[in-house]
Structures are given as C-alpha cells and as structure tokens.
Amino acid sequence: MQDIRNIVVLTGAGISAESGIATFRGPGGLWEGHRVEDVCTPEALAADPELVHRFYDLRRAALAGVEPNAAHHALARLDAAWAGELLIVTQNVDDLHERAGATRMLHMHGELLSALCAVCGARKAWTGALPEGSVCGACGAAALRPDIVFFGEVPYQMERIEAALAKADLFVSIGTSGAVYPAAGFVQTAAYHGARTLELNLDPSMGSVFFEQTRIGAAGVLVPAWVDEVLGR
C-alpha cells in the first residue's frame, strides 16, 4: 500500500444493512413496503405529499433504534488515522457514518436529518416529524420537504466527488448494488484516471466486472480487515 495516498470510498445500503436499516431494493422491488416510484420521485411528492412526508418521518424516527456497526467504525478509524487524502462518499441517508466518528465524508443523496426548502433551497438540520407545509426559516415559504435526492434530481457535490475520483490512487466500493447512477459509474471514472479499484460486497454487484478485485462477505467483517490492511496492522 506504499503507493496509495489518496483514497475515495463509496458506501451504499449494504454497509448499513447490518445495523438493521432496510436496503434500498427489498423483496419484490419494494422499499420498506413501498414502490420506490411512490416515495422517491418529485412526481410522488407532488401527487401525494402526505405519503412521502410520512414515509420519511418514519425512517427518520427509526434512526434512534439503530447503531453504527463494525464497518462504520472501521471507516471512522481510517478517517482518523489516514495521513493522505480521504473522501467517504455515501449513498445512504442515515447518520451512522457520523455517529461512528467519520468526518471526511459527504451524503450524495441527501440526509434524513435535514429539511430542504423547495422554494429557496435552504437546508436545515431536522430531527422530528416534518409535516407537509412546514415553514422555511430562511424565506418564510411553507415548502419544507425531506432533504433527499429523488430520482431525476442531481446528487449533491458532484464536482467535489469527480475531483476526488480524478486524484484517487485507490477507489473502494462497499455495499453497493452497482445499479444506481451516477454512483455506479465512479469505478470507471477512477480507473480511467489510474486508480486501483476494490469492491467489498455481500454479493457480486452489477458493476463487479469493472473492479480489479472483489471481496465477497459481510461488511462488518470485510471492512475492518481491509482498514487493518491499509493501516499496516
């Protein structure tokens, strides 16, 4: 690992599944009993805002009952000890990376513990229920919505992510399906710029073919072992 200095890590639903958070695509293509199209698109919010707000209220409340697992803690340990550049990009909207102690990270698909004003774009930390018609403190509009990147919307901080991928010596994907773009294309971007690529996943993903190496197993086992390897332990 002597030639590795800049690392980009992508995490998906698989890293939080061991903490008890449902993966994005469950049995039958449902997300906690709902079709994704019914709760995670701008059209869904416009057609049935009460359903969408209630769905994310329940998910926000459920965070109190889960804890970071060994994989989250391992990445936080890497964050604290790694002398080079590190960016943890998560597709997850939970706060488990933060609770484990990671700081060099971003949420590309938004956060459950945040509200977004649909009028002025202001974002505000939010922990309780977010009823339809909640008022934005910045502009006064009754237009707060879950700060979640819906299908058809542009993920957050893409320029920062692309810049990190271009400089990366190593790109690691953990617990992702390889089916949701643009994240599914990160491995190809990193490889194009010369990075080594590694996948840690419970099963081979749709993008496994693009990785130099894939390790199959539980994130709670694979990630701590990989972090030990990187830190020379």
C-alpha positions in Angstrom: 0.0 0.0 0.0 3.1 2.3 -0.1 2.0 3.8 -3.4 -1.5 4.7 -2.1 -2.0 8.2 -0.8 -5.5 9.4 -2.0 -8.5 7.2 -1.3 -12.1 7.5 -2.2 -14.6 5.2 -0.6 -18.2 4.8 -1.8 -20.7 3.2 0.6 -24.2 2.0 -0.2 -27.1 0.4 1.6 -25.2 -2.8 2.3 -23.0 -1.1 4.9 -26.0 -0.1 7.0 -28.0 -3.3 6.5 -26.1 -5.0 9.3 -27.3 -2.2 11.6 -30.9 -3.0 10.7 -31.6 -0.4 8.1 -33.5 -1.8 5.1 -31.7 -1.9 1.9 -33.0 0.3 -1.0 -34.3 -2.5 -3.1 -36.0 -5.1 -0.9 -38.0 -8.2 -1.9 -40.2 -7.6 -5.0 -38.5 -4.3 -5.7 -40.2 -2.7 -2.6 -38.6 -0.2 -0.3 -39.9 -0.9 3.2 -43.3 -1.8 1.7 -43.5 0.9 -0.9 -42.6 1.1 -4.5 -39.7 3.5 -5.0 -41.7 5.5 -7.5 -44.3 6.2 -4.8 -41.9 7.7 -2.3 -38.7 8.8 -4.0 -39.6 11.0 -7.1 -40.6 14.6 -7.5 -43.8 13.3 -9.1 -44.6 11.3 -5.9 -44.1 14.3 -3.7 -46.4 16.4 -5.9 -49.1 13.7 -6.2 -49.2 12.5 -2.5 -47.1 14.7 -0.3 -48.7 13.3 2.9 -47.5 9.8 2.0 -44.0 11.0 1.1 -43.6 13.1 4.3 -44.9 10.2 6.4 -42.6 7.7 4.8 -39.5 9.8 5.6 -40.8 10.7 9.1 -40.9 7.0 9.9 -37.5 6.4 8.5 -36.1 9.5 10.5 -37.7 8.2 13.7 -36.3 4.7 13.1 -32.7 6.1 13.3 -33.0 6.2 17.1 -33.2 2.4 17.2 -30.1 1.6 15.2 -26.3 2.0 15.9 -23.2 2.1 13.7 -21.7 -1.3 13.1 -18.1 -2.6 12.8 -17.9 -1.4 9.2 -18.8 2.2 10.1 -16.4 2.2 13.0 -13.6 0.8 10.8 -14.0 3.6 8.2 -14.1 6.2 11.1 -10.8 4.7 12.3 -9.4 5.0 8.8 -10.6 8.6 8.7 -8.8 9.4 11.9 -5.5 7.6 11.1 -5.0 8.1 7.3 -2.4 10.7 6.6 -3.3 11.1 2.9 -6.4 12.4 1.4 -9.7 10.5 2.0 -13.2 11.1 0.9 -16.1 8.8 2.1 -19.0 9.3 -0.3 -22.2 7.7 0.9 -25.4 7.0 -1.0 -27.0 6.4 2.4 -29.3 9.0 4.0 -28.8 7.7 7.6 -26.3 9.3 10.0 -24.3 6.2 11.0 -21.0 7.3 9.5 -21.2 10.5 11.5 -22.1 8.7 14.7 -19.2 6.3 14.3 -16.9 9.4 14.0 -16.2 9.9 10.3 -15.6 13.5 9.3 -14.1 13.4 5.8 -17.4 12.4 4.1 -20.4 13.6 2.2 -24.0 12.5 1.5 -24.5 12.5 -2.2 -28.2 11.5 -1.9 -29.2 13.8 1.0 -29.8 13.2 4.7 -32.8 12.1 6.7 -31.8 14.5 9.5 -32.2 17.5 7.2 -35.0 19.5 5.6 -34.8 21.3 2.3 -36.8 24.3 1.2 -38.3 23.7 -2.2 -38.5 27.4 -2.9 -35.2 28.9 -1.8 -33.0 25.8 -1.5 -32.1 26.4 2.2 -31.2 23.3 4.2 -31.8 23.0 7.9 -31.0 20.2 10.4 -34.2 18.4 11.3 -34.8 15.6 13.8 -38.5 15.3 14.4 -41.6 14.9 12.1 -41.6 17.1 9.0 -45.3 17.7 8.2 -46.4 18.9 4.8 -46.5 22.7 4.8 -43.6 23.2 7.3 -42.3 26.8 7.1 -38.8 27.6 5.9 -36.9 29.8 8.4 -34.9 31.4 5.7 -37.6 32.6 3.3 -40.9 32.0 5.1 -42.3 29.7 2.4 -44.4 26.7 3.6 -42.3 24.5 1.4 -40.0 22.3 3.5 -39.5 18.8 2.2 -37.2 15.9 3.1 -33.7 16.7 2.1 -33.5 13.6 -0.1 -32.2 13.5 -3.7 -35.1 12.0 -5.5 -34.8 10.0 -8.8 -34.5 12.6 -11.5 -32.7 15.1 -9.3 -28.9 15.8 -9.4 -26.9 14.3 -6.5 -25.1 16.7 -4.1 -21.5 17.8 -4.5 -20.8 16.0 -7.8 -17.9 18.4 -8.7 -16.2 17.6 -5.4 -16.7 13.9 -6.0 -15.4 14.0 -9.6 -12.3 15.9 -8.5 -11.6 13.4 -5.7 -12.0 10.5 -8.2 -9.6 12.1 -10.6 -6.9 12.3 -7.9 -7.6 8.9 -6.3 -4.9 6.2 -6.1 -7.5 3.8 -4.7 -11.3 3.6 -5.1 -13.2 1.3 -2.8 -16.9 0.5 -3.1 -18.7 -1.0 -0.1 -22.2 -2.5 0.0 -23.5 -1.1 -3.3 -25.7 -2.6 -5.9 -23.9 -1.0 -8.9 -27.3 -0.2 -10.3 -27.8 3.4 -9.4 -26.1 6.1 -11.4 -24.1 8.3 -11.3 -22.5 6.4 -8.3 -22.4 3.1 -10.3 -20.0 4.9 -12.8 -17.5 6.0 -10.2 -15.4 2.9 -10.6 -14.9 3.6 -14.3 -14.0 7.2 -13.7 -11.5 6.3 -11.0 -9.9 3.6 -13.2 -9.7 5.9 -16.1 -7.6 8.3 -14.0 -5.3 5.4 -12.9 -6.7 4.4 -9.6 -6.7 0.8 -8.3 -10.2 -0.4 -7.6 -11.7 -2.7 -5.0 -15.2 -3.9 -4.2 -16.3 -5.2 -0.8 -19.8 -6.6 -1.1 -22.1 -9.3 0.3 -22.7 -10.5 -3.3 -21.2 -9.5 -6.7 -22.7 -6.3 -7.8 -23.9 -5.3 -11.3 -20.6 -3.4 -11.6 -18.3 -6.1 -10.3 -16.8 -6.6 -13.8 -15.3 -3.1 -13.6 -13.3 -3.7 -10.4 -9.7 -5.1 -10.3 -10.7 -7.1 -7.2 -13.9 -8.1 -5.5 -14.1 -9.5 -2.0 -17.4 -11.2 -1.0 -18.7 -11.2 2.5 -20.3 -9.2 5.3 -19.2 -5.5 5.5 -18.8 -5.9 9.3 -16.0 -8.5 8.6 -14.5 -7.3 5.3 -14.2 -3.6 6.0 -12.3 -3.8 9.4 -10.0 -6.3 7.8 -9.4 -4.0 4.8 -8.8 -1.0 7.1 -6.2 -3.0 9.1 -4.5 -3.9 5.8 -4.4 -0.2 4.7 -3.1 1.0 8.0 -0.5 -1.8 8.1 -1.8 -3.6 11.1 
